[in-house]
Amino acid sequence: MKAASQFSQYLSLFVQYLTIQRRLSKNTVAAYSADIQSFFNFLLDTTPSPLYLSDIQTDQIIRYFQHCHQQRTSTRSNARRLATLRTFFRFLKDQAVITIDPTTAIDSPKIGHSLPKMLSITEVDALLRLPEKHPPMVLRNYAMLHLLYASGLRVSELVNLSLNSCNLSSGHVRILGKGNKERIVPFSATAGKMISDYLEYGRPVLLKGKPNAILFCSNRGTAMSRNRFWQIIRETAIQAGISKAISPHMLRHSFATHLLAGGADLRSLQMMLGHTDIATTQIYTHVDSDRLKEIHRRYHPRG
């Protein structure tokens, strides 16, 4: 078997393992696959002779990360790439393709806790203010924005919501999140009203009589892509006079930070965000303490 064929074969098997046994989402599996492909492309460019998986040495992995550093890849991205390679080589060892894992001698890069960027409550109010004229697509856009801020969903969760997953009478959405884990998240009466108006006056016009189980559909009556919603939120932010480079995840961060600042407990926030580990949720306590420090610095006479 040729080296490239061997790589392709085991990458396919690895993708199957991640999808079926680990039950990771399509986006996560795609990210794993892209990271491994990046490493293999580097090996092809820098190794003159055919290279089999059992030939890969620790020094080649180190040179790969030196190359990534020269390409100004962030420390966080390199940490993720190394974690991907560790998982891949452990899989190969379990499959008896290799006998020694070349990643065991490599230390993970130290990454600091970068605080998530968020919007102020004033900026959120401006972003969510419905224009006077609201045709079907505007109704859809603002229903999505209101729900995103009211529930803290991931953008992939938002665009994939089914019609049946949204319960207007009880005010909650049922989410199938990362790892196919289900959770129920409440939303506000204001978000419920926006969704109700969209369902009555917007969605039927966009669907044009086509059957579709998706909650938020495109103007072609199909499911909306994540990239399209990124464009929508950025366009809406510009119209609202917000100068920040806004993203859907920024609304998720704002949801979490504003809830915590208002007195929500960390465990409830963890459940709503769908975090497996509460340590992931605890970053928002750092955001809140950072805000308190800023208030102290600004208003204390000796701040």
C-alpha positions as CSV (number, residue, x, y, z in Angstrom):
1,M,0.0,0.0,0.0
2,K,1.3,3.5,-0.9
3,A,2.0,5.9,1.9
4,A,-0.7,8.4,0.7
5,S,-3.3,5.6,0.4
6,Q,-2.5,4.3,3.9
7,F,-3.0,7.8,5.3
8,S,-6.3,8.3,3.4
9,Q,-7.6,4.9,4.6
10,Y,-6.8,5.5,8.3
11,L,-8.1,9.1,8.2
12,S,-11.4,7.7,6.9
13,L,-11.5,5.1,9.6
14,F,-10.6,7.8,12.2
15,V,-13.5,9.9,11.0
16,Q,-15.9,6.9,11.3
17,Y,-14.6,6.4,14.9
18,L,-15.2,10.0,15.8
19,T,-18.6,10.0,14.3
20,I,-20.0,6.6,15.4
21,Q,-18.1,5.8,18.6
22,R,-17.3,9.3,20.0
23,R,-20.6,10.7,18.5
24,L,-19.0,14.1,17.8
25,S,-20.8,16.7,15.7
26,K,-20.1,17.1,12.0
27,N,-18.4,20.4,12.6
28,T,-16.0,18.9,15.2
29,V,-15.2,15.9,13.0
30,A,-14.5,18.3,10.1
31,A,-12.1,20.3,12.3
32,Y,-10.3,17.2,13.4
33,S,-10.0,16.0,9.8
34,A,-8.7,19.4,8.6
35,D,-6.0,19.5,11.4
36,I,-4.7,16.1,10.5
37,Q,-4.8,16.9,6.8
38,S,-2.8,20.1,7.5
39,F,-0.1,18.0,9.3
40,F,0.0,15.4,6.5
41,N,0.4,18.1,3.8
42,F,3.3,19.5,5.8
43,L,4.9,16.0,5.8
44,L,4.4,15.7,2.0
45,D,6.0,19.0,1.4
46,T,9.0,18.4,3.6
47,T,9.7,14.7,3.3
48,P,11.4,13.6,0.0
49,S,10.7,9.9,0.3
50,P,7.3,8.1,0.8
51,L,6.4,8.3,4.5
52,Y,4.2,5.7,6.2
53,L,2.3,6.3,9.4
54,S,4.7,4.0,11.4
55,D,7.6,6.2,10.2
56,I,6.4,9.4,11.7
57,Q,8.8,10.6,14.5
58,T,8.4,13.2,17.3
59,D,10.9,15.5,15.7
60,Q,8.7,15.8,12.6
61,I,5.7,16.8,14.7
62,I,7.9,19.4,16.5
63,R,9.0,20.8,13.1
64,Y,5.4,21.0,12.0
65,F,4.5,23.1,15.0
66,Q,7.6,25.3,14.4
67,H,6.2,25.8,10.9
68,C,2.8,26.7,12.4
69,H,4.4,29.2,14.6
70,Q,6.2,30.8,11.7
71,Q,2.8,31.0,9.9
72,R,1.6,33.0,13.0
73,T,-0.9,30.3,14.0
74,S,-2.2,31.2,17.4
75,T,-1.2,29.3,20.6
76,R,-4.8,28.2,21.1
77,S,-5.0,26.8,17.5
78,N,-1.7,25.0,18.0
79,A,-2.9,23.5,21.3
80,R,-6.1,22.2,19.5
81,R,-4.0,20.8,16.6
82,L,-1.8,18.9,19.1
83,A,-4.8,17.6,20.9
84,T,-6.1,16.4,17.5
85,L,-2.8,14.6,16.7
86,R,-2.7,13.0,20.1
87,T,-6.2,11.5,19.5
88,F,-5.3,10.4,16.0
89,F,-2.1,8.6,17.1
90,R,-3.8,7.0,20.0
91,F,-6.3,5.7,17.6
92,L,-3.6,4.4,15.3
93,K,-1.9,2.6,18.3
94,D,-5.2,1.0,19.2
95,Q,-5.5,-0.2,15.6
96,A,-1.9,-1.7,15.9
97,V,-0.8,0.6,13.0
98,I,2.0,2.1,15.2
99,T,3.7,0.8,18.3
100,I,4.9,4.1,19.7
101,D,2.9,7.3,20.0
102,P,5.2,10.1,18.7
103,T,3.1,12.8,20.5
104,T,3.7,11.6,24.1
105,A,7.0,13.5,24.5
106,I,5.5,16.8,23.3
107,D,4.2,19.2,25.9
108,S,1.0,21.1,25.2
109,P,1.6,24.9,24.7
110,K,0.5,27.0,27.6
111,I,-2.5,29.1,26.8
112,G,-3.9,31.8,29.0
113,H,-7.6,32.3,29.6
114,S,-8.7,34.8,27.0
115,L,-11.8,36.5,28.2
116,P,-14.7,36.3,25.8
117,K,-15.8,39.4,24.0
118,M,-19.3,40.6,24.7
119,L,-21.8,43.3,24.1
120,S,-23.0,45.8,26.7
121,I,-26.7,45.8,27.5
122,T,-27.1,49.1,25.7
123,E,-25.5,47.5,22.6
124,V,-27.8,44.5,22.8
125,D,-30.8,46.8,23.0
126,A,-29.7,48.6,19.9
127,L,-29.0,45.3,18.1
128,L,-32.4,43.8,18.9
129,R,-34.5,47.0,18.1
130,L,-36.9,46.0,15.3
131,P,-37.0,48.5,12.4
132,E,-40.3,50.2,11.5
133,K,-40.5,48.2,8.3
134,H,-40.2,44.5,8.8
135,P,-40.8,42.3,5.7
136,P,-40.6,38.5,6.1
137,M,-36.8,38.2,6.1
138,V,-36.4,41.0,8.7
139,L,-39.0,39.2,10.9
140,R,-36.9,36.1,10.6
141,N,-33.6,37.8,11.3
142,Y,-34.8,39.5,14.4
143,A,-36.6,36.4,15.7
144,M,-33.2,34.6,15.4
145,L,-31.3,37.4,17.1
146,H,-33.8,37.6,20.0
147,L,-33.7,33.8,20.5
148,L,-29.9,33.7,20.3
149,Y,-29.6,36.3,23.1
150,A,-32.5,34.9,25.1
151,S,-31.2,31.4,25.2
152,G,-27.4,31.5,24.5
153,L,-27.5,28.9,21.7
154,R,-24.5,28.1,19.6
155,V,-25.0,29.3,16.0
156,S,-25.0,25.7,14.7
157,E,-27.8,24.9,17.1
158,L,-29.8,28.0,16.1
159,V,-29.8,27.4,12.4
160,N,-30.6,23.7,12.8
161,L,-33.6,24.2,15.1
162,S,-36.6,22.2,14.0
163,L,-40.1,23.7,14.1
164,N,-41.1,21.1,16.7
165,S,-38.2,21.9,19.0
166,C,-39.6,25.4,19.8
167,N,-42.5,25.4,22.3
168,L,-44.1,28.9,22.4
169,S,-46.6,28.1,25.0
170,S,-44.0,26.9,27.6
171,G,-41.3,29.3,26.3
172,H,-38.5,26.8,25.8
173,V,-36.4,25.2,23.0
174,R,-35.2,21.6,23.0
175,I,-31.6,21.5,21.8
176,L,-29.5,18.6,20.5
177,G,-26.1,20.0,21.2
178,K,-22.5,18.7,21.0
179,G,-22.1,15.0,21.4
180,N,-25.9,14.6,20.6
181,K,-26.7,15.7,24.2
182,E,-30.1,17.1,24.6
183,R,-31.0,20.0,26.8
184,I,-34.0,22.3,27.3
185,V,-33.4,26.1,27.4
186,P,-36.0,28.7,28.3
187,F,-36.4,31.9,26.4
188,S,-38.1,35.3,27.2
189,A,-41.6,36.4,26.4
190,T,-40.2,39.0,24.1
191,A,-38.3,36.4,22.1
192,G,-41.4,34.3,22.0
193,K,-43.4,37.2,20.6
194,M,-40.8,37.7,17.9
195,I,-40.8,34.0,17.0
196,S,-44.6,34.0,16.9
197,D,-44.8,37.0,14.5
198,Y,-42.2,35.4,12.3
199,L,-44.1,32.1,12.2
200,E,-47.4,33.9,11.4
201,Y,-46.2,36.6,8.9
202,G,-42.7,35.6,7.8
203,R,-42.1,31.9,7.5
204,P,-45.1,31.1,5.2
205,V,-43.9,33.8,2.8
206,L,-40.3,32.5,2.7
207,L,-41.4,28.8,2.3
208,K,-43.7,29.6,-0.7
209,G,-45.7,26.5,0.0
210,K,-42.7,24.2,0.3
211,P,-42.7,21.7,3.2
212,N,-39.8,22.1,5.6
213,A,-39.3,21.1,9.2
214,I,-36.6,23.7,9.9
215,L,-37.7,26.6,12.1
216,F,-35.7,29.4,10.5
217,C,-35.6,29.0,6.7
218,S,-33.8,31.0,3.9
219,N,-35.6,33.0,1.3
220,R,-35.4,29.8,-0.9
221,G,-37.4,27.9,1.7
222,T,-34.3,25.8,2.7
223,A,-32.2,25.7,5.9
224,M,-30.0,28.7,6.5
225,S,-26.2,28.2,6.6
226,R,-24.0,29.3,9.5
227,N,-22.1,31.7,7.2
228,R,-25.3,33.4,6.1
229,F,-26.3,34.1,9.7
230,W,-22.8,35.5,10.4
231,Q,-23.5,38.0,7.5
232,I,-26.9,38.8,8.9
233,I,-25.7,39.6,12.4
234,R,-22.9,41.7,11.1
235,E,-25.1,43.7,8.8
236,T,-27.7,44.2,11.6
237,A,-24.9,45.4,13.9
238,I,-23.7,48.0,11.4
239,Q,-27.3,49.2,11.0
240,A,-27.6,49.5,14.8
241,G,-24.5,51.6,14.9
242,I,-22.3,49.0,16.7
243,S,-18.7,49.4,15.7
244,K,-17.5,46.1,17.3
245,A,-16.6,43.2,15.0
246,I,-19.7,41.2,16.2
247,S,-20.3,37.4,15.9
248,P,-23.0,35.0,16.9
249,H,-20.8,33.7,19.6
250,M,-20.5,37.2,21.1
251,L,-24.3,37.1,21.7
252,R,-23.9,33.8,23.5
253,H,-21.1,35.3,25.6
254,S,-23.3,38.3,26.3
255,F,-26.2,36.1,27.4
256,A,-24.0,34.2,29.8
257,T,-22.3,37.3,31.3
258,H,-25.5,39.3,31.7
259,L,-27.2,36.3,33.4
260,L,-24.3,35.8,35.8
261,A,-24.2,39.6,36.6
262,G,-27.9,39.5,37.3
263,G,-27.5,36.8,39.9
264,A,-27.8,33.5,38.0
265,D,-25.9,30.5,39.6
266,L,-23.1,28.9,37.7
267,R,-24.7,25.4,37.6
268,S,-27.9,26.7,36.0
269,L,-25.8,28.6,33.5
270,Q,-23.8,25.5,32.7
271,M,-27.0,23.6,31.9
272,M,-28.3,26.3,29.7
273,L,-25.1,26.7,27.7
274,G,-24.7,22.9,27.4
275,H,-21.2,22.8,28.8
276,T,-20.1,19.3,29.8
277,D,-17.5,20.6,32.3
278,I,-18.4,23.5,34.7
279,A,-14.8,24.7,34.4
280,T,-15.7,25.9,30.9
281,T,-18.6,28.0,32.4
282,Q,-16.3,29.4,35.1
283,I,-14.6,31.8,32.6
284,Y,-17.7,34.0,32.9
285,T,-16.9,34.5,36.6
286,H,-13.6,36.0,35.4
287,V,-15.5,38.3,33.0
288,D,-17.8,39.5,35.9
289,S,-14.9,40.1,38.3
290,D,-13.1,42.0,35.5
291,R,-16.2,44.2,35.2
292,L,-16.2,44.8,38.9
293,K,-12.5,45.8,38.9
294,E,-13.2,48.3,36.1
295,I,-16.1,49.8,38.1
296,H,-13.9,50.0,41.2
297,R,-11.1,51.6,39.2
298,R,-13.4,54.1,37.6
299,Y,-15.4,55.2,40.7
300,H,-13.3,54.6,43.8
301,P,-11.5,57.8,44.8
302,R,-8.2,55.9,45.0
303,G,-9.0,53.5,42.2
